[in-house]
């Protein structure tokens, strides 16, 4: 189970942002910082030892995803994986078939949406923006209606980082493949709690980030189904089967693989711990705070994820007040200088500004306790009211 960080008696409720490294993960990483420090591209025994560690990690990740080891590319993070997936397939699709269009939703992580925007602005790639419903869900029929013979790629996240919504990836994959179009899914939030069997999901590319499931920050992976055309965006050496140049971060890759293995092995146990606590938060907040609403669905959401909108309140101010009261949470509103605005996700699900500005995300982890949740539910109504008075 994950390590429980304590900072001045703060209660950490922001596990969707990052998690502490599991001690078991740290233990397998440590030898590769010093004793087994070789460059995996070197021919001598130090290099062979490092290369063997990477290939063992690759096998572990492949086993977790139910795919081939050669289909795993290690990256620096989930955002880089998203970048490689979108850039690599968009440019390869244009070169191979002339397809020059990608589809993605209006509720994606910025690693996808901003990459799509840059491809459109600087590379002449056409971007189609898929609507989501009031729960942030991308319906398969929405993809069906938007897809055409110029579409090279569809990118839809597995689970939404901001509101916890789980998208029907297998059904979307079926639509894409019926039209001979590739599907990428950002599974960075999903992998900690949802099945990542790539054969069941049906995606052609899938992004992961280690620090969301008790692995280290600064390491990720991209599954690329064998035969999928991808043009590398980072060139140089031939590392990662030519898909990602640069000396591999051996200890982090080893840690990533172990963290993913544990996430798959302990999934049911972790869900059984966090889901009742999540439901207690949702029920407690909606019962005790007037003009509050759940964002995302009650069913079909991540088991550790609760998210809300409060009318007529500044979400960033709420976070500051919560932090002062000993609770570390997050908000979906992006604070600009003198001009706070609702996040793109709040706008995509149709919330008016007076609701969208007052968003709150509460996410749980392996060491979240019942007492912490009860204290949070007890404190939150007064803190929300104070934020409203000051907004």
C-alpha positions as CSV (number, residue, x, y, z in Angstrom):
1,X,0.0,0.0,0.0
2,X,1.1,3.6,-0.5
3,X,3.1,5.6,2.0
4,X,1.0,8.1,3.9
5,X,2.6,11.6,3.9
6,X,2.0,13.9,6.9
7,X,2.8,17.6,6.7
8,X,1.9,19.6,9.8
9,X,-1.1,17.3,10.4
10,X,-2.5,18.1,7.0
11,X,-5.0,15.7,5.5
12,X,-4.1,14.9,1.9
13,X,-7.1,14.6,-0.4
14,X,-5.4,15.3,-3.8
15,X,-4.4,11.8,-4.9
16,X,-5.5,12.6,-8.5
17,X,-2.7,15.2,-8.6
18,X,0.0,12.8,-7.3
19,X,0.8,10.0,-4.9
20,X,3.7,9.3,-2.6
21,X,6.1,6.6,-3.8
22,X,5.2,3.3,-2.2
23,X,8.1,2.0,0.0
24,X,8.1,-1.3,-2.0
25,X,8.6,0.7,-5.2
26,X,11.4,2.8,-3.7
27,X,13.1,-0.4,-2.5
28,X,13.4,-1.9,-6.1
29,X,14.6,1.5,-7.4
30,X,17.4,2.1,-5.1
31,X,20.1,-0.3,-6.5
32,X,20.0,1.5,-9.9
33,X,21.0,4.9,-8.5
34,X,24.4,3.7,-7.4
35,X,25.5,0.0,-7.5
36,X,23.9,-0.8,-10.9
37,X,24.4,2.6,-12.4
38,X,25.4,1.7,-16.0
39,X,24.1,3.2,-19.2
40,X,21.7,0.7,-20.8
41,X,23.2,1.6,-24.2
42,X,26.7,0.6,-23.2
43,X,28.1,-2.8,-24.3
44,X,30.0,-3.7,-21.1
45,X,28.5,-5.5,-18.1
46,X,27.4,-2.4,-16.3
47,X,25.4,-1.5,-19.4
48,X,24.1,-5.0,-19.8
49,X,22.9,-5.0,-16.2
50,X,21.0,-1.8,-16.7
51,X,19.5,-3.0,-20.0
52,X,18.4,-6.2,-18.4
53,X,16.6,-4.2,-15.7
54,X,14.8,-2.1,-18.4
55,X,13.7,-5.1,-20.4
56,X,12.5,-6.9,-17.3
57,X,10.4,-3.8,-16.4
58,X,9.1,-3.7,-20.0
59,X,7.9,-7.3,-19.6
60,X,6.2,-6.5,-16.3
61,X,4.4,-3.5,-17.9
62,X,3.4,-5.7,-20.9
63,X,2.0,-8.3,-18.5
64,X,-0.1,-5.7,-16.7
65,X,-1.5,-4.4,-20.0
66,X,-1.8,-7.9,-21.6
67,X,0.3,-6.9,-24.6
68,X,3.8,-7.5,-26.1
69,X,6.9,-6.1,-24.5
70,X,8.0,-4.5,-27.8
71,X,4.7,-2.5,-27.7
72,X,5.8,-0.5,-24.6
73,X,7.7,2.7,-25.0
74,X,9.0,4.3,-21.8
75,X,8.7,8.1,-21.6
76,X,9.3,10.9,-19.0
77,X,5.6,11.2,-18.0
78,X,2.0,10.8,-19.1
79,X,2.0,14.2,-20.8
80,X,5.0,13.1,-23.0
81,X,3.1,9.9,-23.8
82,X,0.1,11.9,-24.9
83,X,2.3,14.2,-27.0
84,X,4.0,11.3,-28.7
85,X,0.7,9.6,-29.4
86,X,-0.9,12.6,-31.0
87,X,2.0,14.1,-32.9
88,X,3.4,10.7,-34.0
89,X,0.1,9.4,-35.3
90,X,-1.1,12.6,-36.8
91,X,2.1,13.2,-38.8
92,X,2.4,9.5,-39.8
93,X,-1.2,9.3,-40.9
94,X,-0.8,12.4,-43.1
95,X,2.3,10.9,-44.6
96,X,1.0,7.4,-45.1
97,X,-2.7,7.9,-46.2
98,X,-3.2,11.6,-46.5
99,X,-5.5,11.6,-43.5
100,X,-5.0,15.0,-41.8
101,X,-7.7,15.1,-39.1
102,X,-7.8,14.2,-35.5
103,X,-10.8,14.1,-33.1
104,X,-10.6,14.7,-29.4
105,X,-13.1,15.7,-26.7
106,X,-13.6,19.1,-25.1
107,X,-12.9,17.6,-21.7
108,X,-9.4,16.2,-22.3
109,X,-6.3,16.8,-20.2
110,X,-4.3,19.7,-21.5
111,X,-1.6,17.3,-22.6
112,X,-4.0,16.2,-25.3
113,X,-6.1,19.3,-25.9
114,X,-3.1,21.7,-26.2
115,X,-1.1,19.3,-28.3
116,X,-4.1,19.0,-30.6
117,X,-4.3,22.8,-30.7
118,X,-0.6,23.2,-31.6
119,X,-0.9,20.6,-34.3
120,X,-3.7,22.6,-35.8
121,X,-1.9,26.0,-35.5
122,X,1.6,25.0,-36.6
123,X,1.2,21.8,-38.6
124,X,-2.0,22.3,-40.5
125,X,-3.7,19.3,-38.9
126,X,-7.5,19.7,-38.8
127,X,-8.9,19.1,-35.3
128,X,-12.5,18.1,-34.6
129,X,-13.7,18.8,-31.1
130,X,-16.1,16.1,-29.7
131,X,-18.9,17.3,-27.4
132,X,-19.4,15.6,-24.1
133,X,-22.7,15.2,-22.2
134,X,-23.6,16.8,-18.9
135,X,-21.5,14.2,-17.1
136,X,-18.5,14.7,-19.2
137,X,-19.0,11.5,-21.1
138,X,-18.0,11.0,-24.8
139,X,-20.8,8.9,-26.3
140,X,-19.8,6.4,-29.1
141,X,-22.5,7.8,-31.4
142,X,-20.8,11.3,-31.1
143,X,-17.6,9.7,-32.4
144,X,-19.6,7.9,-35.1
145,X,-21.1,11.1,-36.3
146,X,-17.8,13.1,-36.4
147,X,-15.5,10.5,-37.9
148,X,-14.7,10.5,-41.7
149,X,-12.2,9.1,-44.2
150,X,-9.8,12.0,-43.4
151,X,-9.6,11.1,-39.7
152,X,-6.2,9.7,-38.7
153,X,-6.8,9.5,-34.9
154,X,-9.4,9.7,-32.2
155,X,-8.2,10.6,-28.7
156,X,-10.6,10.1,-25.8
157,X,-9.4,9.8,-22.2
158,X,-10.3,6.6,-20.2
159,X,-11.2,8.5,-17.0
160,X,-11.5,12.3,-16.5
161,X,-9.0,13.8,-14.1
162,X,-11.2,16.6,-13.1
163,X,-14.7,15.1,-12.6
164,X,-13.9,11.3,-12.5
165,X,-16.1,10.3,-15.5
166,X,-15.2,6.9,-17.0
167,X,-15.5,6.8,-20.8
168,X,-16.7,3.7,-22.8
169,X,-13.4,3.1,-24.4
170,X,-14.2,-0.4,-25.8
171,X,-17.3,0.9,-27.6
172,X,-15.4,3.9,-28.9
173,X,-12.7,1.6,-30.1
174,X,-15.2,-0.5,-32.0
175,X,-16.5,2.7,-33.8
176,X,-12.9,3.7,-34.7
177,X,-11.8,0.4,-36.0
178,X,-15.0,0.0,-38.1
179,X,-13.8,3.1,-39.9
180,X,-10.1,2.0,-39.9
181,X,-9.2,4.9,-37.6
182,X,-6.7,4.7,-34.7
183,X,-7.8,5.3,-31.1
184,X,-5.6,6.8,-28.4
185,X,-6.7,6.9,-24.8
186,X,-5.1,8.8,-21.9
187,X,-5.3,6.3,-19.1
188,X,-3.1,8.3,-16.7
189,X,-5.9,8.8,-14.1
190,X,-7.6,5.4,-14.8
191,X,-4.7,3.0,-14.3
192,X,-4.7,3.3,-10.5
193,X,-8.2,1.8,-10.2
194,X,-9.5,0.6,-13.6
195,X,-8.6,-2.5,-15.7
196,X,-5.9,-1.7,-18.2
197,X,-6.1,-4.9,-20.3
198,X,-5.4,-3.5,-23.7
199,X,-7.1,-6.4,-25.5
200,X,-10.4,-5.6,-23.7
201,X,-10.1,-1.9,-24.1
202,X,-9.3,-2.1,-27.8
203,X,-7.2,1.1,-28.0
204,X,-4.2,1.4,-30.4
205,X,-2.3,3.7,-28.1
206,X,-2.5,4.2,-24.3
207,X,-0.7,6.6,-22.1
208,X,0.4,6.1,-18.5
209,X,2.1,8.1,-15.8
210,X,3.9,6.5,-12.8
211,X,3.1,9.1,-10.1
212,X,-0.6,8.5,-10.2
213,X,-0.3,5.0,-8.8
214,X,2.4,5.3,-6.1
215,X,5.3,5.3,-8.6
216,X,7.9,8.0,-9.1
217,X,7.3,11.3,-10.8
218,X,9.1,11.8,-14.1
219,X,8.4,8.5,-15.8
220,X,5.6,7.2,-18.0
221,X,4.8,4.8,-20.8
222,X,3.0,4.7,-24.1
223,X,1.5,1.5,-25.4
224,X,1.7,1.5,-29.2
225,X,0.0,-1.5,-30.8
226,X,2.3,-3.4,-33.2
227,X,1.9,-2.1,-36.7
228,X,0.7,1.4,-35.7
229,X,2.5,4.1,-37.7
230,X,4.1,6.6,-35.4
231,X,6.7,9.3,-36.2
232,X,9.0,9.9,-33.2
233,X,8.9,13.4,-31.8
234,X,12.2,13.0,-29.9
235,X,15.1,12.0,-32.1
236,X,18.7,11.1,-31.5
237,X,19.8,7.6,-30.4
238,X,17.8,4.4,-31.1
239,X,16.5,3.9,-27.6
240,X,13.0,2.6,-27.1
241,X,12.9,0.8,-30.4
242,X,13.6,4.1,-32.1
243,X,10.5,5.7,-30.7
244,X,12.0,7.9,-28.0
245,X,15.7,8.9,-28.1
246,X,17.6,9.6,-24.9
247,X,19.3,7.6,-22.2
248,X,16.7,5.7,-20.3
249,X,16.0,6.6,-16.6
250,X,16.7,3.1,-15.3
251,X,15.7,3.4,-11.6
252,X,12.5,5.3,-12.5
253,X,11.5,2.8,-15.2
254,X,12.1,-0.1,-12.7
255,X,9.9,1.8,-10.1
256,X,7.2,2.5,-12.7
257,X,6.9,-1.2,-13.6
258,X,6.7,-2.3,-9.9
259,X,4.1,0.4,-9.1
260,X,1.9,-0.7,-12.0
261,X,2.3,-4.4,-11.1
262,X,1.1,-3.6,-7.5
263,X,-1.7,-1.4,-8.8
264,X,-3.0,-4.3,-10.9
265,X,-2.4,-6.9,-8.1
266,X,-4.0,-4.9,-5.4
267,X,-6.8,-3.2,-7.4
268,X,-9.8,-4.9,-5.7
269,X,-8.4,-4.2,-2.2
270,X,-7.7,-0.5,-3.0
271,X,-11.2,0.0,-4.5
272,X,-12.8,-1.7,-1.5
273,X,-11.0,0.9,0.7
274,X,-11.7,4.1,-1.2
275,X,-15.1,3.7,-2.7
276,X,-17.2,3.7,0.5
277,X,-15.2,6.8,1.6
278,X,-15.9,8.5,-1.7
279,X,-19.6,7.7,-1.4
280,X,-19.6,9.1,2.2
281,X,-18.1,12.4,0.9
282,X,-20.6,12.7,-1.9
283,X,-23.6,12.1,0.3
284,X,-22.3,14.3,3.1
285,X,-21.5,17.3,0.9
286,X,-24.8,17.2,-1.1
287,X,-26.8,16.8,2.2
288,X,-25.1,19.6,4.2
289,X,-24.2,22.3,1.7
290,X,-26.9,24.3,-0.1
291,X,-26.5,25.1,-3.8
292,X,-24.0,22.3,-4.3
293,X,-24.0,19.7,-7.1
294,X,-21.9,16.7,-8.0
295,X,-19.9,17.1,-11.2
296,X,-19.6,13.9,-13.3
297,X,-21.9,10.9,-12.7
298,X,-22.7,9.1,-9.5
299,X,-22.2,5.8,-11.2
300,X,-19.5,5.3,-13.8
301,X,-16.9,7.4,-12.0
302,X,-13.4,6.6,-10.6
303,X,-13.8,4.9,-7.2
304,X,-11.6,7.3,-5.4
305,X,-12.9,10.5,-7.0
306,X,-15.5,13.0,-5.7
307,X,-16.0,16.4,-7.5
308,X,-18.4,19.2,-6.9
309,X,-19.5,22.7,-8.0
310,X,-20.7,25.3,-5.5
311,X,-22.7,28.2,-6.8
312,X,-21.4,31.8,-6.3
313,X,-18.0,30.9,-4.9
314,X,-14.4,31.3,-5.9
315,X,-12.9,27.8,-6.1
316,X,-9.3,29.0,-5.6
317,X,-10.3,30.9,-2.5
318,X,-12.0,27.7,-1.2
319,X,-8.7,25.8,-1.7
320,X,-6.8,28.4,0.3
321,X,-9.3,28.2,3.1
322,X,-9.3,24.4,3.1
323,X,-5.5,24.4,3.2
324,X,-5.5,26.7,6.2
325,X,-7.9,24.3,7.9
326,X,-5.7,21.4,7.2
327,X,-7.1,19.8,4.0
328,X,-5.2,19.6,0.7
329,X,-7.7,19.4,-2.2
330,X,-7.8,20.8,-5.7
331,X,-10.1,22.8,-8.0
332,X,-11.0,22.8,-11.7
333,X,-11.0,26.6,-12.1
334,X,-7.9,28.1,-13.8
335,X,-6.9,31.3,-12.0
336,X,-5.7,33.9,-14.3
337,X,-4.3,37.2,-13.2
338,X,-7.2,39.2,-11.8
339,X,-9.6,37.1,-14.0
340,X,-10.5,33.7,-12.7
341,X,-12.3,31.5,-15.2
342,X,-14.0,28.2,-15.1
343,X,-12.0,25.3,-16.5
344,X,-12.7,23.9,-20.0
345,X,-14.3,20.9,-18.4
346,X,-16.8,23.0,-16.5
347,X,-17.7,24.7,-19.7
348,X,-17.8,21.5,-21.6
349,X,-20.4,20.0,-19.2
350,X,-22.5,23.1,-19.6
351,X,-22.1,24.8,-16.2
352,X,-22.8,28.5,-16.1
353,X,-20.0,30.7,-14.8
354,X,-21.6,31.2,-11.4
355,X,-21.3,27.4,-10.9
356,X,-18.2,26.6,-12.9
357,X,-16.0,29.0,-10.9
358,X,-16.7,27.1,-7.6
359,X,-15.4,23.7,-8.4
360,X,-13.8,21.3,-5.9
361,X,-12.0,17.9,-6.5
362,X,-11.5,15.5,-3.5
363,X,-9.5,12.4,-4.3
364,X,-8.6,9.6,-2.0
365,X,-5.8,7.1,-1.6
366,X,-4.8,3.9,0.2
367,X,-4.1,5.6,3.5
368,X,-7.2,7.9,3.6
369,X,-9.1,7.2,6.9
370,X,-12.7,7.3,8.0
371,X,-11.8,9.9,10.6
372,X,-10.2,12.2,8.0
373,X,-13.3,12.0,5.8
374,X,-15.6,12.7,8.8
375,X,-13.5,15.7,9.8
376,X,-13.6,17.0,6.2
377,X,-17.3,16.7,5.9
378,X,-17.8,18.4,9.2
379,X,-15.5,21.3,8.4
380,X,-16.5,21.9,4.7
381,X,-19.9,23.6,5.1
382,X,-18.5,26.5,7.2
383,X,-15.5,26.8,4.9
384,X,-17.7,27.0,1.8
385,X,-19.9,29.6,3.5
386,X,-16.8,31.7,4.3
387,X,-15.6,31.4,0.8
388,X,-19.0,32.6,-0.5
389,X,-19.0,35.5,1.9
390,X,-15.5,36.6,0.7
391,X,-16.1,35.9,-3.0
